[in-house]
Amino acid sequence: MGHLQPPPSPQSQPLAPASRPQPPILAVESVTKHYRRGSERIVALTDLSFSIDAPEVVAIAGPSGSGKSTLLNLLARFDVPDSGEVRLDGQDLASISPAALDEFRNRKLGFVFQQFNLLPVLSALENVELALAPQALSRAQRRERAIAMLERVGMGYRLAHKPGELSGGQQQRVAIARALVGRPRFVIADEPTGNLDSKTAAEILQLISELNQTMQTTFVIATHDPRVMQLANSVIELADGQRIG
Ligand SMILES: Nc1ncnc2c1ncn2[C@@H]1O[C@H](COP(=O)(O)OP(=O)(O)OP(=O)(O)O)[C@@H](O)[C@H]1O
C-alpha cells in the first residue's frame, strides 16, 4: 500500500475563516445568582438571558436592588453565576483560572465608575498611562498612546492636572480615556452620569456614543438615567432579578 492518501473530499475540508460564524461579543445565557445572609437566601438574578452581537451601547436599567450590580460583577468576572453562562467573545468566563484573571481583564475590559476612581496623586496623563503598565510597551509608547487617547476625549489641554484640579465632567473624560487606552472590546460602566449635572451628563453620553462608533467599543452601562436609556442601542430592563424588557 502506498503512502499517498486520497485528497480529502470537499465536505471534509476545513471551513474558510470568513464563513465561520462569529460568536456574539457577549452572551448571557440562563444566568441565575443568589446570595446567602445567614439562613436567608436572596435571589439576585433569575434565568437572565441576552446577547450583544455588534459593538453597541447597552443600558442595564432597573430600580435599586433589581440586580444591576450583580450582573456587572458577573460580566467583569468578579463573581460567577450559580447556573448558566456568561461568554465574552465565545469564552465562558467561569472557565478562566484565578491566575489568568488580571490578564483577562487587562486585555478585554475597561471600567468606568460613578465616582471616577482616578488616583488623586497622579496627573491626568499619569492616570491614563498607568492603565498601559501591564502591556509590553516602552515608556515613550505609553506616553504617546495616553496623550492621543486624552486628546480624543477632549482632555489634551489638561494633561498635567490632578483629579482634584478637574471638574467632574473632566474627571469622567479622563476616566473614559483610562478605560479605553488599552483598546478593550468591552467597557463596563456603573452609573457613569450619576455624579454629573445634566448638561455635563449629556456631553459624556455624546462622547460614549462617539467612541462606540469610532473605536467599535461595546459599552454596557448600568443606570437609572433615562438619558442613557434613550442613547442606548438596546435596554435590558431588570426588576427583582428578572428581565422584564
Ligand atoms: N453581597 C450580598 N449579600 C447578600 N445580598 C446581596 C449582596 N449583594 C446584593 N445583594 C442583594 O441582591 C439583590 C440585587 O442587588 P444589586 O446590588 O445587584 O442591585 P442593583 O440593581 O445594583 O441596586 P442599586 O441600583 O441600588 O445599586 C438585592 O436584593 C440585594 O439586597
The ligand as an SDF file (V2000), in Angstrom:
LIG
                    3D

 31 33  0  0  0  0  0  0  0  0999 V2000
  -23.2390   40.5230   48.9260 N   0  0  0  0  0  0  0  0  0  0  0  0
  -24.5660   40.4060   49.0500 C   0  0  0  0  0  0  0  0  0  0  0  0
  -25.0910   39.6360   50.0220 N   0  0  0  0  0  0  0  0  0  0  0  0
  -26.4340   39.4950   50.1600 C   0  0  0  0  0  0  0  0  0  0  0  0
  -27.3250   40.0770   49.3290 N   0  0  0  0  0  0  0  0  0  0  0  0
  -26.8740   40.8550   48.3460 C   0  0  0  0  0  0  0  0  0  0  0  0
  -25.4670   41.0730   48.1390 C   0  0  0  0  0  0  0  0  0  0  0  0
  -25.3100   41.9110   47.0900 N   0  0  0  0  0  0  0  0  0  0  0  0
  -26.5530   42.2020   46.6390 C   0  0  0  0  0  0  0  0  0  0  0  0
  -27.4960   41.5750   47.3840 N   0  0  0  0  0  0  0  0  0  0  0  0
  -28.9550   41.5990   47.1560 C   0  0  0  0  0  0  0  0  0  0  0  0
  -29.1900   41.1610   45.8000 O   0  0  0  0  0  0  0  0  0  0  0  0
  -30.2000   41.9330   45.1810 C   0  0  0  0  0  0  0  0  0  0  0  0
  -29.6510   42.6200   43.9230 C   0  0  0  0  0  0  0  0  0  0  0  0
  -28.6920   43.6100   44.3460 O   0  0  0  0  0  0  0  0  0  0  0  0
  -27.8410   44.5260   43.3230 P   0  0  0  0  0  0  0  0  0  0  0  0
  -26.7980   45.2110   44.1490 O   0  0  0  0  0  0  0  0  0  0  0  0
  -27.3790   43.6760   42.2080 O   0  0  0  0  0  0  0  0  0  0  0  0
  -28.9500   45.5740   42.8280 O   0  0  0  0  0  0  0  0  0  0  0  0
  -28.7740   46.9330   41.9670 P   0  0  0  0  0  0  0  0  0  0  0  0
  -29.8340   46.8910   40.9100 O   0  0  0  0  0  0  0  0  0  0  0  0
  -27.3680   47.0810   41.5390 O   0  0  0  0  0  0  0  0  0  0  0  0
  -29.1160   48.0730   43.0260 O   0  0  0  0  0  0  0  0  0  0  0  0
  -28.5640   49.6120   43.0910 P   0  0  0  0  0  0  0  0  0  0  0  0
  -29.1810   50.3240   41.9050 O   0  0  0  0  0  0  0  0  0  0  0  0
  -29.1120   50.0990   44.4010 O   0  0  0  0  0  0  0  0  0  0  0  0
  -27.0710   49.5580   43.0530 O   0  0  0  0  0  0  0  0  0  0  0  0
  -30.7030   42.9040   46.2490 C   0  0  0  0  0  0  0  0  0  0  0  0
  -31.8510   42.3310   46.8420 O   0  0  0  0  0  0  0  0  0  0  0  0
  -29.5590   42.9910   47.2330 C   0  0  0  0  0  0  0  0  0  0  0  0
  -30.0350   43.3040   48.5270 O   0  0  0  0  0  0  0  0  0  0  0  0
  1  2  1  0
  2  3  1  0
  2  7  2  0
  3  4  2  0
  4  5  1  0
  5  6  2  0
  6  7  1  0
  6 10  1  0
  7  8  1  0
  8  9  2  0
  9 10  1  0
 10 11  1  0
 11 12  1  0
 11 30  1  0
 12 13  1  0
 13 14  1  0
 13 28  1  0
 14 15  1  0
 15 16  1  0
 16 17  2  0
 16 18  1  0
 16 19  1  0
 19 20  1  0
 20 21  2  0
 20 22  1  0
 20 23  1  0
 23 24  1  0
 24 25  2  0
 24 26  1  0
 24 27  1  0
 28 29  1  0
 28 30  1  0
 30 31  1  0
M  END
$$$$
